[in-house]
Amino acid sequence: MKSRIPLIVTVLFTLMVGMKLMPPKNKADAFPTLEFGKLPIIQSGRTQPMDSLARNSLLQLRGKQTLNTEPWKGTFDKPKIISAVDWMLEVMMDPATADTRPAFRIDHPDVKGLLGVPMTADEKLLSDGKHYTWNQILPRFDALQQETQRAFRVKDKLRDSYQKALVDLWKAIRSYKSLKVTLGPAAGGDLTKGLEADLAMMKKAREAFEAQMDGRPGDNTALAWFSERQDENVALVIPPTALTNGKDEWTRSINAVLAVDRGAPPNFALAHYAKMAAAFKAKDAPAFTTAVTDYSAALKSTGLADKRIRKASNEQWFNFTELFYQGMIVAVSAFIFALAVWFAPARMEWARLTALRLTVLTVVIIFGGLLFRIIHEGRPPVTNLYSSALFIALGASVFGIVIEFMWPRGIGTAVASLMAFGCLMVAHFLALDGDTLIMLQAVLDTNFWLSTHVVIVTLGYASTFVAGILGIFYILNGVFTKNITPEMNKAFYGAGFAILCFAMLFSFVGTVLGGIWADQSWGRFWGWDAKENGALLIVIWNALILHARLGGLVKERGFMNLAVAGNCITAWSWFGTNLLGIGLHSYGFKEGAFNWLMGFIAVNLVLIGIGSTPKESWRSFAKAASN
Amino acid sequence: MKKLWDLFTSVKLAVVLLALGAWLVFAGTWAQTQEGLYLAQERWFKSLWVIRHAGDGWWVLPFFPGGYTIGTLFLVNIICAHTRRFERPPGGMVALLTHYGLVFIALWFVTTFLLWNPLWLFLGYAVLMVADLTIWQKGSGKKVGVDAVHLGIITLLVGQLGTDLLSVETHMSFAEGESRNYSEHHHDSELVFIHDDADGRDKVVTIHQSLLGTGRVLVDPNLPFTVRLTQSAKNASIIERKQAIEDLGTLRGALATMDGKYSSPDMLAAEAKKVFEEGGKIQVWRAALGAVGEKADIDPVPAVTRIASDPAKAAKLLAELKTRFRTEMIDAFKNRQSADAAYAAETLEAGRDITDTQPAAAGDKGAAQRFFLVPRPDALTMDERNLPGAVIELAANGATLGTWIVSPMLKEQKFEFGGKEWRFGIRSERFYHPFHVTLLKTTHEKYDGTETPKDFRSTVHLAATNAAENRDRVEISMNSPLRYSGLTFFQHQMGREAANTSRGTSTLQIVRNPGWFTPYYGCALVGYGMARHFLMHMLMFTRRRKQS
């Protein structure tokens, strides 16, 4: 029976993941919004489905991909939770309802004070003290605007928590307003009326602009109306009907209005979106479905959007698989089995095998997810901090599995599954920032360097971490258990040394390729930039460990302690250098990340402290030492 | 002596140096947050030692070896260790030297000729590795890997030193259609005197900024007059007297109005209410409340009302508010883009005044009649640069010609001497090249519907002055520079002309670095050596496993 466990468990987990790979279906009783979520648009410079726009907008507003419409209710009171697309449909087509949804998360007490919203949870006021509606923000909008303008004048690294909260809220509001105007004249459900109103506004805006040019006072509301619709944040929803300069140029709805103003017939998409809006308002599900299907067909018949339709639909499917979240569950299960091995190594071969299989499944999942991203973006695997976390999860778990095959003692799988889980977790938090498939700045727009320097240096991080986690397991086992038998000792030391050699190689080659890239694009090989220095630190540290071992300055325990210190250095290099907010790589600044980083470093330092206790106090070596 | 030799050949020293190096890199990175990238580099990495000064961050130890010291010791350590551990190979010296020669020379060739073809480069290394390991199996060259790594490190260290000493970075800025035969230094400036020569070309006499010390008298055979520096600063603001006086007046007026506003406790509650409801400097209010010992609540009004009824506390609050708003106003002035306003704010803070005679006029000619010079501390960040300023007195035959003020912020000034018109001023140090570069077109693509740059590209025409070279439509873009006559041209910045936004402008960075190849070869050596060493160990490891 025991021999069957690994297979059964693995099959169960595979089924769990496999279920999620099925294309999503509309719930029978809900509004059929999945088809709408599939529609292609362009936002942040890339083709994406409405679904991604909705998810990323909601992430920006409240850090989650769903909306709890009754947050004051406890989890067991079954608050009504709606999907991102459901919410976005309301914002776009029924803003009056959307304005009553508690979609804005506000945590800073001073900001709450400024807005005069309930400070704490109060069921009578229908508030949980954290989430607020647009209608709650609106009365004190002018005050908020004034304070925010002041906050924006402070350089972003120097802003205090209040100013940061203001700026974040302002960005969320900007997103929200942009969503409201995305469909332009179609939003109301009656295109003729919508166009009439918009053209009238346009006329006013034009007059106001001319007045401003002449130095006369103009109608500022009309100008604001126009610039709000032209905002970079507003998605491009209007497809082209013909190529311009050989390009299929999508535009914002305001451009479609401008075209009508110039005498062209309204773009076909406007009428379809208007039909959707009308059906949505009337809660007419079949009409809504027809409108979406009609638009999809019309879009396809232009013959210009096939690739974008496919891309958007693929991405929507990928959003629904939540693949990396599945990976996290499998990885943590694998880790639990791997830990079980250590309690009774002799009798737990089945647990070791289960852990190993689950870790392989984790690798397959992460690899699959990364592969989708690679094909979808047409980019090498690592393009931003988020994908570097995914890639480290993959690299480290592969290294761990190789170690498991070379030294089959349950060490490799434990390292692999823990690293996979940890890094996927990091990725999960990084994803809260919004779009993870964001386009690359010009200097990064080179697949050659992204696939060599970035990939190899990330493998360097992964392998250094693997050595460090091995070190942690060695210390914990050695000090607190009798698990480190002479044989285990040899396995740990052998595996640690082997992985460190690879770490040395990858981190050096990766760092140097980065230098060569810099030489290619800026004309200097080495500029002592913060991120470059971080990578160099890893190289120096790995060299130090290898030389200390070579010179006999350290034996097993010292080696492992140094490897654990490598964790701190790698983490600092990976995140800390970005947090310093200096240099060329200072992207992705996150406030919370700093505390996490410090916590991680502190834990590792404590472990080094434990690992530095004399040999007699290590349970594994107590007898040997006293002999 | 023996002990010293033991020390320099020991692995222990290597470990200590690596540890010192790790701390240096770590601290040198932190230092950038305070000192800026450029100065931190000079202080930490391009130096012999680092000494703690007052005001330094926690990362600066009282004394620490600098990059050059650690680097040099590293070199000594590596060379000594290798010398000491050298063993006569069992296969004889000839076999050994042949093997080493093969590997290092082949590496050089592969790296040089296949550098721009990554796939072939990699294949080249792989073929070399197979050959190398096959020979090793036959008994020679066990240490090729380690030796290659260390030789590579030496190459990298020496190469970096060479780059530090020899490379020159300049840039060339132009608008579409313009031509340049010179580039300008990033940081350094020069004082120039220009006059038209008989053949209609400009004759330029340049004096590098490093020669501009206060009190110096500069004599040049090409100048018919001497230049005495009555005042000079590496970095200076040029202040327009009239504007500064006006700004000082404005600031004083604003402060007086504010003082009046916060003179009586009666207005406190009303003002607090206004600030809270309409949005104002609520944070200033809160801080002031905190300073008088009141808990700064979300709504400051109740606390303020309480205080207003207690005269002593109210007076204290008024004083606090005054000082805080005063600081805010002065800071706001300092942060304005105008140097005049900043100077006015500083003068006010220091309790001084600006008048028609104070500070005294810098000189009697040209811009000196309207402007004066204020020395500033060195620029710290990458996007700032030092703007040197000086007051110069020109003299000929023992008679003074007048005193001028010069700065890159001022236009060229003119004066007549000896029947010629001389133009002069401070500008970025120029490097003239034996070729002209013409900017034909700039391409600045953005992603659809965003401001995120997708592609920067300059199309240029390059023509050598001696007509030996005439390249048309050369594309220079991010990640693909142009290499020509020992120089490398990189796409640096891109913009639009202020006066005519349809005309694109571009800045190319031009680097002369004779040692540019050393990192490539150094890296090839280290990368190859490491891979080779680990592969060899893996082969031995698997063989041993098979045997047991």
HADDOCK unambig.tbl for C-alpha pairs under 7 A between the chains (distance, minus, plus):
assign (segid A and resid 44 and name CA) (segid B and resid 450 and name CA) 6.14 0.50 0.50
assign (segid A and resid 45 and name CA) (segid B and resid 447 and name CA) 4.66 0.50 0.50
assign (segid A and resid 45 and name CA) (segid B and resid 448 and name CA) 4.64 0.50 0.50
assign (segid A and resid 45 and name CA) (segid B and resid 449 and name CA) 5.95 0.50 0.50
assign (segid A and resid 45 and name CA) (segid B and resid 450 and name CA) 5.82 0.50 0.50
assign (segid A and resid 110 and name CA) (segid B and resid 298 and name CA) 6.18 0.50 0.50
assign (segid A and resid 113 and name CA) (segid B and resid 298 and name CA) 5.43 0.50 0.50
assign (segid A and resid 143 and name CA) (segid B and resid 278 and name CA) 5.41 0.50 0.50
assign (segid A and resid 143 and name CA) (segid B and resid 279 and name CA) 4.38 0.50 0.50
assign (segid A and resid 146 and name CA) (segid B and resid 279 and name CA) 6.24 0.50 0.50
assign (segid A and resid 147 and name CA) (segid B and resid 279 and name CA) 6.45 0.50 0.50
assign (segid A and resid 232 and name CA) (segid B and resid 449 and name CA) 6.35 0.50 0.50
assign (segid A and resid 232 and name CA) (segid B and resid 450 and name CA) 5.59 0.50 0.50
assign (segid A and resid 441 and name CA) (segid B and resid 452 and name CA) 6.41 0.50 0.50
assign (segid A and resid 441 and name CA) (segid B and resid 453 and name CA) 5.67 0.50 0.50
assign (segid A and resid 441 and name CA) (segid B and resid 454 and name CA) 5.87 0.50 0.50
assign (segid A and resid 442 and name CA) (segid B and resid 453 and name CA) 5.46 0.50 0.50
assign (segid A and resid 442 and name CA) (segid B and resid 454 and name CA) 4.48 0.50 0.50
assign (segid A and resid 442 and name CA) (segid B and resid 455 and name CA) 5.05 0.50 0.50
assign (segid A and resid 442 and name CA) (segid B and resid 456 and name CA) 6.79 0.50 0.50
assign (segid A and resid 442 and name CA) (segid B and resid 478 and name CA) 6.97 0.50 0.50
assign (segid A and resid 443 and name CA) (segid B and resid 478 and name CA) 5.64 0.50 0.50
assign (segid A and resid 443 and name CA) (segid B and resid 479 and name CA) 6.79 0.50 0.50
assign (segid A and resid 501 and name CA) (segid B and resid 534 and name CA) 6.92 0.50 0.50
assign (segid A and resid 505 and name CA) (segid B and resid 527 and name CA) 6.89 0.50 0.50
assign (segid A and resid 505 and name CA) (segid B and resid 530 and name CA) 6.24 0.50 0.50
assign (segid A and resid 505 and name CA) (segid B and resid 531 and name CA) 6.85 0.50 0.50
assign (segid A and resid 509 and name CA) (segid B and resid 527 and name CA) 5.93 0.50 0.50
assign (segid A and resid 512 and name CA) (segid B and resid 523 and name CA) 6.52 0.50 0.50
assign (segid A and resid 520 and name CA) (segid B and resid 479 and name CA) 5.39 0.50 0.50
assign (segid A and resid 520 and name CA) (segid B and resid 480 and name CA) 6.44 0.50 0.50
assign (segid A and resid 520 and name CA) (segid B and resid 481 and name CA) 6.47 0.50 0.50
assign (segid A and resid 521 and name CA) (segid B and resid 478 and name CA) 5.58 0.50 0.50
assign (segid A and resid 521 and name CA) (segid B and resid 479 and name CA) 4.22 0.50 0.50
assign (segid A and resid 521 and name CA) (segid B and resid 480 and name CA) 6.56 0.50 0.50
assign (segid A and resid 521 and name CA) (segid B and resid 481 and name CA) 6.74 0.50 0.50
assign (segid A and resid 521 and name CA) (segid B and resid 490 and name CA) 6.38 0.50 0.50
assign (segid A and resid 522 and name CA) (segid B and resid 490 and name CA) 6.23 0.50 0.50
assign (segid A and resid 523 and name CA) (segid B and resid 490 and name CA) 6.63 0.50 0.50
assign (segid A and resid 523 and name CA) (segid B and resid 511 and name CA) 6.23 0.50 0.50
assign (segid A and resid 528 and name CA) (segid B and resid 41 and name CA) 6.93 0.50 0.50
assign (segid A and resid 530 and name CA) (segid B and resid 29 and name CA) 5.63 0.50 0.50
assign (segid A and resid 533 and name CA) (segid B and resid 25 and name CA) 6.21 0.50 0.50
assign (segid A and resid 533 and name CA) (segid B and resid 29 and name CA) 6.90 0.50 0.50
assign (segid A and resid 537 and name CA) (segid B and resid 22 and name CA) 5.72 0.50 0.50
assign (segid A and resid 537 and name CA) (segid B and resid 25 and name CA) 6.77 0.50 0.50
assign (segid A and resid 540 and name CA) (segid B and resid 18 and name CA) 6.10 0.50 0.50
assign (segid A and resid 540 and name CA) (segid B and resid 22 and name CA) 6.19 0.50 0.50
assign (segid A and resid 541 and name CA) (segid B and resid 22 and name CA) 6.86 0.50 0.50
assign (segid A and resid 544 and name CA) (segid B and resid 15 and name CA) 5.42 0.50 0.50
assign (segid A and resid 544 and name CA) (segid B and resid 18 and name CA) 5.73 0.50 0.50
assign (segid A and resid 544 and name CA) (segid B and resid 19 and name CA) 6.95 0.50 0.50
assign (segid A and resid 547 and name CA) (segid B and resid 11 and name CA) 6.60 0.50 0.50
assign (segid A and resid 547 and name CA) (segid B and resid 15 and name CA) 6.20 0.50 0.50
assign (segid A and resid 548 and name CA) (segid B and resid 15 and name CA) 6.03 0.50 0.50
assign (segid A and resid 551 and name CA) (segid B and resid 11 and name CA) 5.34 0.50 0.50
assign (segid A and resid 551 and name CA) (segid B and resid 12 and name CA) 6.54 0.50 0.50
assign (segid A and resid 582 and name CA) (segid B and resid 33 and name CA) 6.52 0.50 0.50
